[in-house]
Structure formats: structure tokens, C-alpha cells
Amino acid sequence: MSQKPPHVHETDVYLETNNATAHSPGRQAPAGNRFRTLLQPLVVGLMVSCIALAVTQCLQRFAPDWNKTYFLLIPLLAAFMGHTTYRVTRERYPSEADRRHRQIIELALIFLLTKAATYLNHTLPEIWDNIRHWPKDIFYLFDPETLIAFALACTAWFAAALTARDLDAVADPLLYKGETGPMERLNRRFLTGGVVLLFISGLARIDIISLLKPDRPAIHGLALNVLVYFVLGLIVLGQVRFTWLNRLWEQQKYHVAGVLQKTWLRYSVLFLLIALGLAFVLPTQYTVGLLDIARWIIAAIVYLATLIVALITALISFVASLFQTGKDGAVPSAMPSPTLPPLLTEPTSAGPSLPWLNVLRSVIFWVIVLGAMGYIVYSYLKERPEILPTIRAFKVTRMVRGWWHTLRTWWQGMRHAIRTTLPALSLDFLRRKASRQHTSMTRRKGEAWREQIFYSYLETLDRAREVGFPRHDTQTPDEYHRTLEPHLPEAQAELTALTAAFVEARYSTHPVDAHDVDRLQINARHVRAALDKLRAVSRRPSAVSDQPSATTES
Amino acid sequence: MQNLIGIVLVLFLLAVFLRIDFYFSIVYLLAAVYLLGRWWTHVGWQHLTIQRRLVNRAFPNETIPVELIVHNSGRLPIPWIEMQDSLPVELISPPFYREVLTLGARQERRFTYTLACYKRGYYPIGPLFVQTGDLLGVTRPLTMQKAPEYVIVYPRVLPLEKLGLPTHSPWAVLPAPAPLFEDPMRIMGVRPYQIGDSPRRIHWTSTAKAGELQVKRYQPAIARETLICLDFAQESYTGRHFYEASELAIVIAASLANHIIVRERLAAGLSTQALDPLEAKTLPFTLPPRRERAHLMSILEVLARAQMTSAPALPFPEFVRLETARLSWGATVVVITGAESPSLYDMLAYLRHAGFALALILVMPAAPTAELRQAALGKLPVYRVWREAELEALA
């Protein structure tokens, strides 16, 4: 008797226990199981029905007399069946061959159901008559309506079975097969289904012949089935993600908070409601296409450029006409100025009134849409910097980068040329000037009073220098005051007050007001008057011998 | 959902081409799912703070409660937070703390786990890995790693009051509490400042001249300080029980230091070469003899984090010779090692001639060799310890 290795034994025990627990009578299904057995097939069936509805609407355009109802109901039923029976057969029939037999029977049953559904609008004699023709003409059995309905049902059945497999694999790692993870497969299936649904819904609403007409009108209205598909899909994906993470956490022995499952569902629904609200609030209608707006912008740039060239040409021709005269002294006529293109082309707006409002709405629409797209791409690339080298390796990207580089080089050369040839008009000059103006204005505003004190004091010093009492660089205001004071006996008090006021304004931080300035200016005027008097005295010849030269003394 | 962006762009182009309004609604819906999910995750992440509170020192057989405080200071809830604190297996089993939680707006949650300290060591608590993301998996999860904190578990300290050693025993020094071993009136010179030196000993003139702190060296009348020299080289603890032997050497050093400083109220120091987990390299640890309680804690901290080294910078005898060069005359040197060797005896003879009181503690199973007995006959106190019980018996 061979002994099983311990780990095999443990696995067997685990499976037996698991199966026993799963199939024990009277065992109540927890909430998670109810979701798995009832809600999941229903949601998947609903999502499949959304696609089926779009297909039906599309078929309605080509075959209006086909029955719309069963085209909708049969895929729903098939999806529900596919989802449920996949699990049942997997649990009850371990053999692959057995499962295949069951699936073939199931498909045959679906075909019969589909065929029976096509007879719903017929009377019994008509049905009998049709059945009698089956052996003679096979196309009575496999008519196009039945075949298309069956193909639709098969697709729904197959997609639902695959979805059931992946949903189970998310919850149970033992069922995980294949290189692509179940989460990724579910996501991919959801998005592919969405694209197919959108495409078919579009086809159902649009005339294919008018596709290439640029001025065809936009199609308004909401496709509810598309919206339901995406909302349901996103909710399911949120729950699937929780299941996936929860399984990983369980495997890694994380302690998961009990409220997490409830809050996850609550937050998911809230989050989707907000996203849905945004999707409804943002504008979806526009009257001026993106190409029209681009054409307008280019036309405006061309117009401006032509206008500038015309002005320069006119200016040059005017200056040239001043210096050039004809042989007979006649002034030649100015150079012909270029003709301006029309400002803007006629907008292809469909709006009956207020065309500028339509244009504005369109511009807002395009700004929002392009902004959102740009930001999405930017965020995505920022999140995944490893993609950037791949994108840079593309030929188109290299070409665009080359163009951008050429444009930048040209612009830098242009700026350099402008700076060297027209320094007075260069941007830097203007900027410096603006900066200077800004600085002086700020100072005038903030420290006006203090600067006026400085100005008055320095003006007085200038006057004293002219008289012959220059201040040395090393002299402090007090030292200079002591030098000057003996020569101005009649203005000693004013000079002292002037020096003190200057020192206070120069070396203190407390605010200076207009009163201080007025008082200082009175003192400064007195001192300057005394200096003028001194200068007048020193210029008289008699005074030269009486008084020593101020220059010599200083 | 990595394909979402591609799908959104394709749908956008399709919407522009076909001019169908509800296509734009779906484009908006998917774009909003992506952008809102990303925004929500990032905003929540910015307002998430995690704090770890613990006492980072413990004695053996004590427990340390660790508290993790997770706080969301923002107005948006954080749908899920996954956090994992990596812990040393010596302190807790399993060696991690894992939690998944959700935090409401301005909510705070506290989690507590307990570390059981059975073994001395220097243990990292963490790093703490935190991860969060959106509900649908449209954006990449954001991860954060909080730097680890460290816990020191001191080595075991055994009582030695029943040691019963003779009066000339190296660590049964003079009982008088007065500082007779240094005469502050007789300055021998200066030496660079070492951690633990009293600020009173700083020689400010020399400090100003040298540009670094210098302390006075006083002429000793009689030294009452003990330097414990611990051999922690791997080659000294061979055999099957090398781990137990090295740990026992640590316990002996810690117990001696505790006995000298706490019971005898005398100065004790420590010199060893060991692997420092802080620096991840072998370093010499030198703590000059001091008698403050804080100094004892410094010695215990070094003994707690010291790990056995396979590549000491100097052979142990040479290291001891260098370390004792700064000791005062008459000081006691206690050498703890796991192996005897001729060079060790040479070094001990040299120290004896230099005027130091000596003691040798051998942590080994076998009895000392004849040569060692010869040395022992020369009144060198030699003790062999192999089990903790023996140490207690000695005490």
C-alpha cells in the first residue's frame, strides 16, 4: 500500500472538506454566494442584452420585418444559460469530454429555442407548412433570420461562459489558467464589448453613405443601453477588483477590516455616480468642427502676418520715396502694397441664429475635450515613464520632434537677430525698462518720504561742495557737521537739525512722515541760504583777505 | 485596466469622425473614471500619515507594545490601505504585521501589536510598506515605505554578589567611595575628549590651542577603575556551541559591568571589536571607565547590539594592549575570551608588568591547559565559565 506524500494528503483533505462543505444539505448560502449564483449571471445577461439591443437596432435598418423582441431575449437567455451552466458542468462533470457533450446539447437547445422563437408571429398552419419544407430545402430550417439570431445567441452564450470562468478564477486561484490573468481578461472583454457596442450603436444611427460627407449633421440623443452597459460593467469590475485583492490579502494573511466590502461597493457606486454626473454635465454638442477651428486659427495667423508685412512694406516704400526722385524731378509712386486675404472664412455653422455663440460653444467644447484627452495622456505617461523611450523610438515622434527642434532653433535665431540688429526694440531692453520703471515706482511708493530727506540732505551737501566745503568719503555726517558748523554761525541750529534728521532717516527703521520732511526742508533751505550768503561774501575781493579760503581749511 | 487610455482615445477619434453625441458622453465617463480615480488616490495619499509608537529599549523577558496610528487628515475617504510592518522573527511570530483598512474623512485608526523580547540584540522594526489605490484599478497603486525604527534589547544581567572572591580579586576593589585614584592637583598632561568625560576635566587652554576638546589627565594615586576587554572574534568561539559561548561572554561582560557600577559604585569600561549592525562593519567599541548609571546603559547598549565579527581590525591581544595604554596605573583589566593562546598569555604578562591588576575569564567547555595552569599558579585569577548556571554558581 503506497503512502501519499504529506502535502498530497493535505490537498486531498482540503478538497474533500471543501466539497463536503459546499454540497452539504441545509447549508445556507452566504451573501457572496448569492451574488455569485444569481446576480452575476443576471448582470452579465443584462450587459449582453445591451449589445444585443444595439445589434437589433442595427439589423432593423436592413431587415425591418424581423422580430425585434426575440433578437433581444434569446441572447439574454443564452447569456444567463452560458454563465450558469458553465459552473454547473464544471462542478458536476470533471471530464472534459463530458463537458463538451453537455455544451453541444446546450447549443442545440439554444438553436431550437431560436427557431421556435422565429415562429412566434406565425400561425400553426404556417409553421407546419414551413416544417414540411425542411427536408426539401435546408434553407427553410437555416433561414438567415434564424442563423443570425443563433449566431448572436452563441456569441452571448460563449462570452458569458468565458466571463463565468474568469470570475471564478478571480475568486479561486486553483482555477487560474493561462498567461493572461483573469482580471486582465475581464477588463479586456469589457472594453472590447464596449467598443463593439458603441460601433454598432453608431451604425444603427448613422447613414453609412453619408459618412464621408464633411457637412453631415451631428447625431444627438442618448443611447441608454450603452450607458447601462458601461455603468454595470464598471460596477462589476470594481467588485471583481475587490474579490481579487481580497483573495491576495487572504493568501498573504492580511487582517482585512470587516467593513471593507460594504464601503467598497458604496464608494464604487458613489464614484461612478460622480463620473456619470460629470459625463452628463460636460458639453457633447458642437457646431464648428475641430478642423474648422484650426482653419480659422491658421487664417488668423496668416492674416496677421500679411498685415505686418504690408505695414513694413508701406513704411519702407514711404521712406524710399522721400529720397528718390525721377530724372525730371517727379516723385516715383510708392511700392504696391500686398493685398490682404479675407479675415475669416465663412463658418460652417449649423446654428440658425447667433453664430458667434455657436462658435464659442464649440470652442469651449473643444477646449474641454482636447484638454481632457491631453491631460489623460500626460497623466498616463507620467505614471508610466517606461513607455516614453518606446514612443520616442517611433518614426512619427522623431519627425515631430525634429520639426519642433527646427522651429525652436529658428525662433532662437530670430530672437538673436532681433537683439543684435534692433537693440533698442529688443525684448530684453523693454523688459529692463519695465523693470526699472517698476522698481522706481515701488520705491517712490514705499519710501518716498525717506528718500526726500536723503535728497534734501544731499542737495545741501552739493551746495556746500560748490562753496568749498566738500565732504570726504570717510567722514560721518556728524564729523562733517563739526567741519561745516563753524562756517555757518547763523544757521548752526538748522544744520544740527538737518544732520540729525538725516541720520535718523538713514539709520532708523521707524516710519518717516510728511511732517518730518517739511521740517527738514525748512532747515535745509536755511542752511543752503547761509551757504549762498557765504559764497557771495567769498566772491567779493575785500572778503578774500579777511576770511580764510574754505577750500584750504577743508 | 491598462487599455482604458487607448480605448478612450480610440473612442474620442471615433466620436469626432462619426459626430455622435453620446460617444462623447461615454468618452467623458471613461475619462472621468480615470482622472477622478487618479485624483482621489493622490489626494488621499497626500493626507495619509502613519506613525509608529514604541519604547525602543527593553530588558530580556519584557514586552514592548507597538502602536500604529493611521490618520487621514483629508476630507475625502481613502477606500483601501494595505500596510505591512516587517518585524524581526526574534521578537514576534509571524514576523510581520499586516492590515487592510479603510479610512473615512478625517478618521484615525490605531493598531497595536506586542513584541516579546527574549534575546539581546539591535532589531529593526519595519520598514512599514503602505499601499493604496483606486477602486477600479485604473491607476497604478501608490506605495510608500516608512523607514524602520530600532529596538535595543539589553543582554541578560546576572547577580554576582555571592562571588566570594578574595580581597585582591580584580573586581573586588577598595570599598571606600572617595575618589582616591586620581589627584586633580597633579596634572600629567592632556588627552582628547572622550564621551563620558566630565566637563570639569576639560582643559580649555589646550582645547583652544588644539582646536578640539582636550581633557586633563591626573596623576593617579591608585586606580580603582576596571576595563572589561571582550573578545568577540568568531575564531575565538569555535566548536558546536560557539553561538551559546559568545552569548555567554556577552552576559558575563554585562553582569560584571553591572556589578562594578551598581553594586560596588566604581568605574567600569568596555573595549571590544564587534560587528556593528548600525554601520554594517566591524568597529572598535571603546567606553572608558566611568561609574555613572548612564554609562552602564551605554555599555549595555553596546553589548546589546554587538555581533560577532569574522574580521577584526586587530588581533585581540594587540587590541587589549592598545586599549590599556590609556588606563591609569593600577587599574584592573578583565579579559573575557573564548580561546586561550600563547599571544594572549604574553599580553597578560605584559599588562601585569605594566602594573595592572588582571583577571581572565575563559568561556570554553574544556579545562585550561597546563600552560594556563602555570599562569594561574602565578596568581593570575582565571575563571572558566561554560554555562550560565556555572556563572551563577561562581557568583
Interface residues (C-beta under 8 A of the other chain):
Chain A: M183 E184 N187 R188 L191 G194 V195 L198 F199 S201 G202 R205 I206 L211 R216 P217 A218 I219 H220 G221 L222 A223 V226 L227 F230 L234 L237 G238 R241 F242 L245 W249 Q252 K253 Y254 H255 V256 A257 V259 L260 T263 W264 Y267 S268 F271 L272 I274 A275 L276 L278 A279 F280 L282 T284 Q285 G289 L290 V369 A372 M373 Y375 I376 V377 S379 Y380 E383 R384
Chain B: M1 Q2 N3 L4 I5 I7 V8 L9 V10 L11 F12 L14 V16 L18 R19 I20 D21 F22 Y23 F24 S25 I26 V27 Y28 L29 L30 A31 A32 V33 Y34 L35 L36 G37 R38 W40 P77 P79 W80 E82 Q84 P94 R98 E99 V100 L101 T102 L135 L136 G137 T139 R140
